[in-house]
């Protein structure tokens, strides 16, 4: 069995090589050791998954734009190919988000002690982010559910930070800022749909 320090070292190395899937896998293994993460480990986990999901989010936006343009052309074969590719990317994005949410719920948030406010706020903000990423690709009732879950996580993080952290604490402002970003993205998404 690989020890914790070797896994963390592997994550650092993967980060330097910009191999974020490897970095995420190493930090997932560290998390599954079921012990609290240090600040550095917490940040490594966050950076790894942010880059892994970020690549898929970017790909999804590009393919969605191509899909809209292709739909206007009327070429059915091309439309179906682009749609299938978008759905493949959506599945990858959803799998990454579910992976992170599982780590957060089953290990990280669950194992925070009553006095680990900074970690709990960090993880709840992260939870809100990954539900927000799911909301970007979800539709209908599923979208409403993940938006609600995102808002709930951000609200809980905000309440804990308000009660237990100084107003100038850098982590305290993150849930509110993330919530604002989610609201703006939702508004822009609605506006974009109205233009077509």
Backbone as CSV, one residue per row, in Angstrom:
resi,resn,N_x,N_y,N_z,CA_x,CA_y,CA_z,C_x,C_y,C_z
1,UNK,0.838,-1.191,0.000,0.000,0.000,0.000,0.880,1.251,0.000
2,UNK,0.513,2.218,-0.817,1.253,3.467,-0.905,0.899,4.320,0.303
3,UNK,1.909,4.949,0.912,1.590,5.761,2.087,1.143,7.166,1.681
4,UNK,0.579,7.848,2.643,-0.027,9.159,2.433,0.959,10.153,1.823
5,UNK,2.154,10.221,2.365,3.130,11.198,1.878,3.511,10.928,0.424
6,UNK,3.594,9.653,0.044,3.897,9.323,-1.354,2.761,9.781,-2.275
7,UNK,1.537,9.599,-1.828,0.387,10.043,-2.623,0.379,11.562,-2.786
8,UNK,0.673,12.276,-1.699,0.711,13.743,-1.758,1.840,14.189,-2.678
9,UNK,2.994,13.519,-2.578,4.122,13.851,-3.450,3.762,13.597,-4.918
10,UNK,3.054,12.509,-5.170,2.614,12.198,-6.534,1.670,13.290,-7.043
11,UNK,0.786,13.769,-6.172,-0.140,14.846,-6.558,0.624,16.123,-6.892
12,UNK,1.641,16.450,-6.086,2.455,17.645,-6.360,3.154,17.517,-7.710
13,UNK,3.716,16.338,-7.946,4.425,16.077,-9.197,3.465,16.166,-10.388
14,UNK,2.303,15.570,-10.249,1.297,15.617,-11.316,0.867,17.057,-11.590
15,UNK,0.766,17.861,-10.539,0.398,19.270,-10.730,1.457,19.986,-11.556
16,UNK,2.724,19.755,-11.231,3.805,20.402,-11.982,3.796,19.980,-13.449
17,UNK,3.412,18.728,-13.698,3.351,18.214,-15.070,2.014,18.534,-15.743
18,UNK,1.131,19.213,-15.012,-0.208,19.559,-15.490,-0.999,18.323,-15.912
19,UNK,-0.822,17.247,-15.140,-1.586,16.008,-15.356,-2.623,15.925,-14.240
20,UNK,-3.694,16.676,-14.435,-4.661,16.875,-13.364,-5.504,15.639,-13.067
21,UNK,-5.722,14.782,-14.056,-6.441,13.531,-13.775,-5.632,12.668,-12.802
22,UNK,-4.307,12.608,-13.016,-3.432,11.857,-12.102,-3.407,12.510,-10.721
23,UNK,-3.369,13.834,-10.714,-3.369,14.582,-9.456,-4.647,14.299,-8.674
24,UNK,-5.778,14.321,-9.374,-7.066,14.060,-8.723,-7.114,12.634,-8.181
25,UNK,-6.608,11.679,-8.949,-6.617,10.281,-8.501,-5.788,10.113,-7.228
26,UNK,-4.630,10.766,-7.185,-3.779,10.678,-5.991,-4.479,11.294,-4.784
27,UNK,-5.099,12.453,-4.977,-5.761,13.117,-3.853,-7.051,12.407,-3.448
28,UNK,-7.681,11.732,-4.387,-8.839,10.909,-4.035,-8.385,9.783,-3.106
29,UNK,-7.252,9.167,-3.440,-6.711,8.106,-2.583,-6.354,8.629,-1.198
30,UNK,-5.788,9.836,-1.125,-5.474,10.443,0.180,-6.764,10.643,0.965
31,UNK,-7.779,11.183,0.318,-9.064,11.442,0.976,-9.687,10.154,1.490
32,UNK,-9.598,9.098,0.701,-10.206,7.824,1.085,-9.466,7.115,2.219
33,UNK,-8.315,7.667,2.634,-7.661,7.156,3.842,-8.488,7.513,5.072
34,UNK,-9.470,8.405,4.868,-10.458,8.768,5.891,-9.847,9.479,7.095
35,UNK,-8.878,10.346,6.810,-8.271,11.190,7.841,-8.410,12.637,7.383
36,UNK,-8.468,13.572,8.331,-8.591,14.981,7.933,-7.430,15.405,7.027
37,UNK,-7.719,16.261,6.067,-6.688,16.764,5.170,-6.043,18.010,5.758
38,UNK,-4.738,18.152,5.530,-4.050,19.388,5.904,-4.493,20.475,4.926
39,UNK,-4.134,21.724,5.223,-4.482,22.816,4.308,-3.886,22.573,2.925
40,UNK,-2.630,22.115,2.887,-1.992,21.857,1.592,-2.730,20.747,0.841
41,UNK,-3.063,19.671,1.536,-3.773,18.555,0.902,-5.150,18.991,0.395
42,UNK,-5.816,19.786,1.206,-7.128,20.307,0.823,-7.012,21.131,-0.461
43,UNK,-5.984,21.965,-0.530,-5.781,22.796,-1.714,-5.383,21.963,-2.931
44,UNK,-4.564,20.930,-2.716,-4.197,20.039,-3.821,-5.437,19.349,-4.392
45,UNK,-6.302,18.877,-3.512,-7.550,18.234,-3.941,-8.396,19.209,-4.758
46,UNK,-8.535,20.412,-4.247,-9.350,21.428,-4.906,-8.793,21.788,-6.281
47,UNK,-7.493,22.027,-6.364,-6.857,22.398,-7.633,-6.982,21.266,-8.646
48,UNK,-6.759,20.042,-8.183,-6.832,18.890,-9.088,-8.207,18.792,-9.734
49,UNK,-9.222,18.753,-8.910,-10.570,18.568,-9.458,-11.067,19.803,-10.201
50,UNK,-10.640,20.980,-9.767,-11.060,22.192,-10.480,-10.542,22.159,-11.920
51,UNK,-9.309,21.680,-12.100,-8.748,21.580,-13.446,-9.376,20.450,-14.250
52,UNK,-9.641,19.325,-13.597,-10.271,18.195,-14.289,-11.663,18.596,-14.784
53,UNK,-12.455,19.181,-13.902,-13.814,19.568,-14.298,-13.784,20.790,-15.214
54,UNK,-12.804,21.670,-15.021,-12.699,22.870,-15.851,-12.486,22.542,-17.319
55,UNK,-11.673,21.526,-17.586,-11.436,21.111,-18.972,-12.734,20.611,-19.603
56,UNK,-13.509,19.843,-18.839,-14.772,19.328,-19.378,-15.800,20.436,-19.551
57,UNK,-15.845,21.378,-18.620,-16.787,22.498,-18.742,-16.474,23.311,-19.995
58,UNK,-15.190,23.563,-20.218,-14.775,24.319,-21.395,-15.134,23.569,-22.677
59,UNK,-14.851,22.273,-22.704,-15.199,21.448,-23.873,-16.700,21.464,-24.116
60,UNK,-17.467,21.360,-23.037,-18.925,21.337,-23.166,-19.445,22.641,-23.771
61,UNK,-18.886,23.772,-23.316,-19.327,25.066,-23.851,-19.017,25.176,-25.348
62,UNK,-17.814,24.734,-25.738,-17.430,24.789,-27.152,-18.360,23.915,-27.988
63,UNK,-18.565,22.678,-27.554,-19.408,21.745,-28.316,-20.866,22.215,-28.339
64,UNK,-21.341,22.791,-27.245,-22.719,23.311,-27.225,-22.893,24.433,-28.236
65,UNK,-21.879,25.269,-28.352,-21.921,26.353,-29.331,-21.924,25.787,-30.751
66,UNK,-21.082,24.791,-30.985,-21.042,24.141,-32.301,-22.384,23.479,-32.594
67,UNK,-22.976,22.870,-31.567,-24.273,22.203,-31.743,-25.348,23.200,-32.174
68,UNK,-25.359,24.369,-31.561,-26.350,25.383,-31.940,-26.166,25.818,-33.392
69,UNK,-24.903,26.021,-33.802,-24.629,26.434,-35.182,-24.984,25.320,-36.166
70,UNK,-24.674,24.077,-35.779,-24.953,22.929,-36.642,-26.452,22.726,-36.815
71,UNK,-27.207,22.959,-35.755,-28.672,22.810,-35.832,-29.260,23.742,-36.879
72,UNK,-28.670,24.921,-37.000,-29.153,25.890,-37.986,-28.857,25.425,-39.412
73,UNK,-27.787,24.639,-39.594,-27.408,24.139,-40.927,-28.358,23.063,-41.438
74,UNK,-28.929,22.276,-40.523,-29.879,21.242,-40.920,-29.266,19.920,-41.355
75,UNK,-27.953,19.750,-41.267,-27.295,18.490,-41.633,-27.509,17.481,-40.500
76,UNK,-28.457,16.560,-40.681,-28.874,15.647,-39.604,-27.742,14.766,-39.081
77,UNK,-26.899,14.241,-39.982,-25.789,13.378,-39.546,-24.819,14.151,-38.658
78,UNK,-24.502,15.355,-39.088,-23.576,16.187,-38.315,-24.214,16.591,-36.983
79,UNK,-25.488,16.926,-37.017,-26.204,17.301,-35.790,-26.143,16.157,-34.786
80,UNK,-26.403,14.940,-35.242,-26.396,13.776,-34.351,-24.995,13.500,-33.805
81,UNK,-23.971,13.645,-34.647,-22.599,13.426,-34.201,-22.215,14.436,-33.110
82,UNK,-22.534,15.693,-33.333,-22.209,16.742,-32.359,-22.996,16.517,-31.067
83,UNK,-24.271,16.161,-31.182,-25.104,15.907,-30.002,-24.525,14.746,-29.180
84,UNK,-24.136,13.678,-29.858,-23.571,12.514,-29.167,-22.273,12.885,-28.450
85,UNK,-21.470,13.722,-29.091,-20.207,14.134,-28.474,-20.462,15.015,-27.249
86,UNK,-21.449,15.919,-27.369,-21.805,16.761,-26.217,-22.271,15.894,-25.057
87,UNK,-23.097,14.902,-25.349,-23.602,14.015,-24.297,-22.478,13.216,-23.646
88,UNK,-21.479,12.828,-24.434,-20.311,12.119,-23.890,-19.564,13.022,-22.900
89,UNK,-19.359,14.268,-23.294,-18.668,15.223,-22.423,-19.499,15.478,-21.168
90,UNK,-20.815,15.597,-21.320,-21.700,15.787,-20.163,-21.556,14.638,-19.172
91,UNK,-21.513,13.417,-19.688,-21.376,12.249,-18.808,-20.052,12.287,-18.050
92,UNK,-18.977,12.679,-18.733,-17.671,12.802,-18.076,-17.724,13.868,-16.987
93,UNK,-18.298,15.020,-17.326,-18.404,16.121,-16.372,-19.234,15.699,-15.161
94,UNK,-20.356,15.048,-15.419,-21.216,14.584,-14.326,-20.495,13.567,-13.452
95,UNK,-19.704,12.673,-14.059,-18.968,11.663,-13.290,-17.934,12.317,-12.379
96,UNK,-17.227,13.316,-12.897,-16.235,14.023,-12.080,-16.931,14.726,-10.918
97,UNK,-18.020,15.420,-11.209,-18.752,16.133,-10.155,-19.275,15.166,-9.099
98,UNK,-19.838,14.050,-9.525,-20.353,13.066,-8.561,-19.223,12.478,-7.721
99,UNK,-18.056,12.293,-8.332,-16.881,11.797,-7.616,-16.509,12.764,-6.486
100,UNK,-16.439,14.043,-6.816,-16.092,15.059,-5.815,-17.166,15.130,-4.737
101,UNK,-18.421,15.157,-5.142,-19.514,15.245,-4.167,-19.511,14.044,-3.230
102,UNK,-19.177,12.883,-3.751,-19.083,11.682,-2.920,-17.956,11.815,-1.897
103,UNK,-16.798,12.305,-2.337,-15.680,12.516,-1.403,-16.066,13.523,-0.321
104,UNK,-16.727,14.588,-0.733,-17.136,15.617,0.224,-18.110,15.058,1.253
105,UNK,-19.130,14.357,0.798,-20.159,13.849,1.711,-19.683,12.669,2.550
106,UNK,-18.940,11.760,1.947,-18.571,10.527,2.645,-17.323,10.633,3.506
107,UNK,-16.484,11.637,3.245,-15.242,11.759,4.002,-15.023,13.159,4.577
108,UNK,-14.993,14.148,3.708,-14.474,15.457,4.102,-15.411,16.244,5.014
109,UNK,-16.627,16.476,4.599,-17.571,17.232,5.437,-17.928,16.411,6.671
110,UNK,-18.192,15.149,6.453,-18.589,14.244,7.534,-17.542,14.184,8.652
111,UNK,-16.269,14.260,8.278,-15.196,14.112,9.263,-14.717,15.423,9.871
112,UNK,-15.325,16.544,9.503,-14.945,17.821,10.124,-15.455,17.845,11.561
113,UNK,-14.583,18.207,12.470,-15.023,18.330,13.862,-15.838,19.613,14.008
114,UNK,-16.466,19.759,15.152,-17.306,20.939,15.408,-16.513,22.240,15.376
115,UNK,-15.193,22.161,15.562,-14.386,23.385,15.605,-13.589,23.620,14.324
116,UNK,-13.710,22.766,13.346,-12.977,22.930,12.084,-13.808,23.763,11.101
117,UNK,-14.082,24.994,11.503,-14.955,25.857,10.709,-14.375,26.155,9.331
118,UNK,-13.077,26.451,9.286,-12.455,26.809,8.016,-12.576,25.663,7.009
119,UNK,-12.262,24.459,7.456,-12.364,23.296,6.564,-13.805,23.060,6.136
120,UNK,-14.718,23.153,7.088,-16.124,22.888,6.762,-16.652,23.901,5.749
121,UNK,-16.319,25.174,5.931,-16.754,26.204,4.983,-16.128,25.944,3.611
122,UNK,-14.842,25.607,3.600,-14.142,25.310,2.352,-14.845,24.175,1.607
123,UNK,-15.148,23.088,2.319,-15.770,21.922,1.690,-17.209,22.198,1.256
124,UNK,-17.948,22.953,2.056,-19.321,23.283,1.673,-19.350,24.189,0.442
125,UNK,-18.402,25.117,0.371,-18.300,25.979,-0.808,-17.969,25.123,-2.026
126,UNK,-17.060,24.171,-1.846,-16.696,23.259,-2.922,-17.920,22.449,-3.367
127,UNK,-18.703,22.001,-2.399,-19.923,21.245,-2.699,-20.880,22.103,-3.527
128,UNK,-21.054,23.351,-3.122,-21.899,24.259,-3.892,-21.392,24.439,-5.312
129,UNK,-20.065,24.541,-5.457,-19.468,24.703,-6.786,-19.779,23.514,-7.692
130,UNK,-19.598,22.305,-7.159,-19.772,21.120,-8.010,-21.242,20.868,-8.349
131,UNK,-22.144,21.249,-7.459,-23.560,21.208,-7.834,-23.845,22.276,-8.894
132,UNK,-23.172,23.409,-8.791,-23.350,24.470,-9.794,-22.864,23.988,-11.160
133,UNK,-21.741,23.265,-11.181,-21.237,22.739,-12.453,-22.230,21.735,-13.046
134,UNK,-22.845,20.925,-12.189,-23.877,19.995,-12.665,-25.063,20.758,-13.243
135,UNK,-25.403,21.880,-12.607,-26.543,22.680,-13.072,-26.298,23.252,-14.465
136,UNK,-25.037,23.496,-14.796,-24.721,24.058,-16.110,-25.133,23.126,-17.249
137,UNK,-25.116,21.826,-17.000,-25.428,20.871,-18.074,-26.762,20.157,-17.867
138,UNK,-27.379,20.382,-16.716,-28.649,19.709,-16.414,-29.817,20.480,-17.024
139,UNK,-30.940,19.776,-17.159,-32.157,20.414,-17.670,-33.343,19.984,-16.815
140,UNK,-34.418,20.731,-16.928,-35.680,20.371,-16.291,-35.605,20.221,-14.786
141,UNK,-36.267,19.173,-14.300,-36.361,18.934,-12.862,-34.997,18.632,-12.246
142,UNK,-34.162,17.934,-13.001,-32.814,17.614,-12.511,-32.032,18.903,-12.247
143,UNK,-32.181,19.875,-13.146,-31.490,21.150,-12.974,-31.985,21.859,-11.712
144,UNK,-33.285,21.863,-11.514,-33.854,22.509,-10.324,-33.313,21.866,-9.051
145,UNK,-33.171,20.553,-9.054,-32.671,19.833,-7.880,-31.221,20.191,-7.583
146,UNK,-30.362,20.218,-8.619,-28.951,20.519,-8.362,-28.745,21.992,-8.021
147,UNK,-29.552,22.874,-8.588,-29.480,24.295,-8.220,-29.837,24.455,-6.745
148,UNK,-30.880,23.770,-6.312,-31.286,23.826,-4.904,-30.181,23.284,-3.988
149,UNK,-29.550,22.197,-4.392,-28.455,21.620,-3.600,-27.269,22.573,-3.532
150,UNK,-26.985,23.247,-4.634,-25.902,24.225,-4.670,-26.193,25.376,-3.712
151,UNK,-27.389,25.918,-3.805,-27.775,27.029,-2.931,-27.722,26.625,-1.460
152,UNK,-28.157,25.415,-1.160,-28.146,24.925,0.219,-26.715,24.850,0.757
153,UNK,-25.794,24.322,-0.042,-24.396,24.210,0.393,-23.777,25.594,0.589
154,UNK,-24.001,26.507,-0.367,-23.473,27.866,-0.234,-24.055,28.559,1.001
155,UNK,-25.345,28.397,1.231,-25.993,29.042,2.379,-25.429,28.524,3.692
156,UNK,-25.252,27.203,3.780,-24.696,26.627,5.005,-23.272,27.125,5.234
157,UNK,-22.475,27.180,4.169,-21.106,27.690,4.285,-21.118,29.145,4.739
158,UNK,-22.017,29.924,4.160,-22.111,31.342,4.510,-22.496,31.523,5.981
159,UNK,-23.467,30.761,6.448,-23.907,30.872,7.847,-22.789,30.501,8.821
160,UNK,-22.086,29.425,8.549,-20.984,29.004,9.428,-19.885,30.056,9.422
161,UNK,-19.543,30.574,8.246,-18.470,31.565,8.163,-18.863,32.864,8.859
162,UNK,-20.126,33.245,8.735,-20.614,34.470,9.378,-20.518,34.357,10.899
163,UNK,-20.837,33.178,11.397,-20.866,32.967,12.840,-19.479,32.768,13.458
164,UNK,-18.564,32.155,12.713,-17.309,31.722,13.324,-16.041,32.322,12.726
165,UNK,-16.138,33.168,11.708,-14.939,33.722,11.075,-15.011,35.238,11.031
166,UNK,-13.840,35.829,11.059,-13.749,37.277,10.934,-14.210,37.692,9.531
167,UNK,-14.799,38.879,9.401,-15.255,39.338,8.082,-14.130,39.402,7.043
168,UNK,-12.892,39.585,7.506,-11.766,39.698,6.579,-11.129,38.354,6.233
169,UNK,-11.612,37.281,6.835,-11.039,35.959,6.562,-11.259,35.623,5.086
170,UNK,-10.192,35.229,4.364,-10.335,34.990,2.921,-11.342,33.895,2.563
171,UNK,-11.482,32.895,3.395,-12.425,31.814,3.087,-13.863,32.266,3.320
172,UNK,-14.064,33.226,4.213,-15.429,33.675,4.514,-16.123,34.278,3.299
173,UNK,-15.394,35.010,2.487,-16.027,35.676,1.342,-16.298,34.733,0.171
174,UNK,-15.654,33.572,0.151,-15.784,32.673,-1.004,-17.195,32.133,-1.228
175,UNK,-17.918,31.669,-0.204,-19.272,31.163,-0.484,-20.207,32.224,-1.060
176,UNK,-20.121,33.441,-0.526,-20.995,34.507,-1.032,-20.634,34.848,-2.476
177,UNK,-19.338,34.914,-2.754,-18.885,35.218,-4.112,-19.300,34.100,-5.077
178,UNK,-19.146,32.859,-4.638,-19.521,31.717,-5.482,-21.026,31.723,-5.762
179,UNK,-21.805,32.058,-4.753,-23.260,32.117,-4.923,-23.624,33.206,-5.938
180,UNK,-22.957,34.338,-5.851,-23.193,35.429,-6.792,-22.831,34.994,-8.215
181,UNK,-21.700,34.312,-8.363,-21.289,33.809,-9.677,-22.361,32.883,-10.240
182,UNK,-22.885,31.983,-9.403,-23.910,31.047,-9.858,-25.149,31.791,-10.344
183,UNK,-25.545,32.812,-9.592,-26.725,33.587,-9.985,-26.491,34.303,-11.318
184,UNK,-25.296,34.875,-11.496,-24.986,35.562,-12.747,-24.944,34.592,-13.924
185,UNK,-24.331,33.423,-13.710,-24.271,32.421,-14.777,-25.677,31.973,-15.178
186,UNK,-26.545,31.819,-14.198,-27.927,31.432,-14.486,-28.615,32.515,-15.311
187,UNK,-28.420,33.765,-14.917,-29.031,34.878,-15.646,-28.511,34.942,-17.078
188,UNK,-27.188,34.797,-17.248,-26.610,34.834,-18.592,-27.100,33.664,-19.438
189,UNK,-27.265,32.516,-18.810,-27.766,31.332,-19.514,-29.186,31.577,-20.027
190,UNK,-30.012,32.172,-19.196,-31.395,32.470,-19.589,-31.410,33.487,-20.727
191,UNK,-30.575,34.512,-20.614,-30.502,35.538,-21.659,-30.033,34.926,-22.973
192,UNK,-29.014,34.060,-22.903,-28.489,33.425,-24.119,-29.560,32.584,-24.802
193,UNK,-30.361,31.881,-24.020,-31.418,31.043,-24.596,-32.507,31.892,-25.244
194,UNK,-32.747,33.066,-24.700,-33.771,33.947,-25.258,-33.339,34.543,-26.593
195,UNK,-32.031,34.612,-26.832,-31.526,35.214,-28.064,-31.642,34.282,-29.257
196,UNK,-31.887,32.990,-29.028,-31.944,32.035,-30.147,-33.356,31.703,-30.519
